[in-house]
C-alpha cells in the first residue's frame, strides 16, 4: 500500500524511459474504494507529444491505473509514449 502523500509528486516514466510528468492527484471509485486513475501533470514535451498542449500552463491528464507496471522511486508505465498517444482512456482531467 502507498499513501497519496508518498505518491504525490512522483515522476511518471513511460516504458522506454520518457518522462511523462508528475502525479498530482487520483480518482477513486467510491463503490469499491479503488484508485482508478492517476492525475498526471504533463511535462511540456509530453503535452506537445500527446496533443494536450496548453497556451500558458501544463495539462493534467487522467491516466488509468491499468497502465502502471510498478511504483518505486518513480511510477513506471507499461506503455511507451507512442502507445499512449493512441490510448483511448487517456483524457484531460476535469479539475
N, C-alpha and C positions, 0 to 999 in steps of 0.2 A: 504494500500500500504506500502511496505517495500523497502527502498533503498538498493542497493547492499552493501554499506558501513556498514549498520546495520546488514545485513545478513552474510557478510563475517566473518569467524571465529567462527560462532555459532556451537555448538556441535549438531551432528545429532544422535538422540536416536531412536532405534528400539522399536516397541511395545514389552513390556516385560522388557524394561529398559536397553538393551545392548547399550553401547557407540560405535557407528559405526565409528565416526571420526568427521571432521570439514569441513564446507563449505569453499571452496577456489575459486569458480568460478561458472558461469552459462552458459547455452546455450540458445540463443534466436532465435526464428523463425522470420526472418526478413520480412516475408509476413504478419504475424499477430502481430508482436512485442510482443509476449507472451514468457515468460520463459518456456522452455520445459524440461530442465534438470538442476539439481544442480551438480556441481563438488564437490565431497566429498573426501578429503584426509583421507584415512582409517587409523585407529589405527592399531598397529602391530597385535593385536589379530584378528581384523576384516579382515585384509589382509589374514591372515592364514585361517580363517574360511570360507571366500568367495572364496579362491583359487586365489587370486591376489598378492601373496607374492612376493616381490622384494628382491634381494640379499642385496642391500645397501641403499635402500630408501623405503618410503611408496608409495603405489599405490594410484592413484586418479581414482575414478570411476564416470561415468555419471549415475545419479540416476533420473529417470523420476519424474516430479513433481506430477504425479498422486499418488505417494506413500506417499506424505506429507499430514498429517492429521491436523497439527497445527504448527504455528510459534509463539513463545513467547521468553522466555529466551533461549530456545533451539529449534531445528527443530525436531518435533516429527513425526515419520513414522507410517503408518497404518499396517505395516507388521513386524513380528518378524524375527529374524536372520535366522531361519530355512526356512522361506518362501522366504527370499531374496536370499538364496543360489540357489533356484530353479527358480528365476525370470528371464525370457528370455531377458528383456530390460536393465538389468544392465550390463554395459560393461566398459572396461578401457577407460579413456578419451585419445584422441589424442591431446597431448599438444604440 
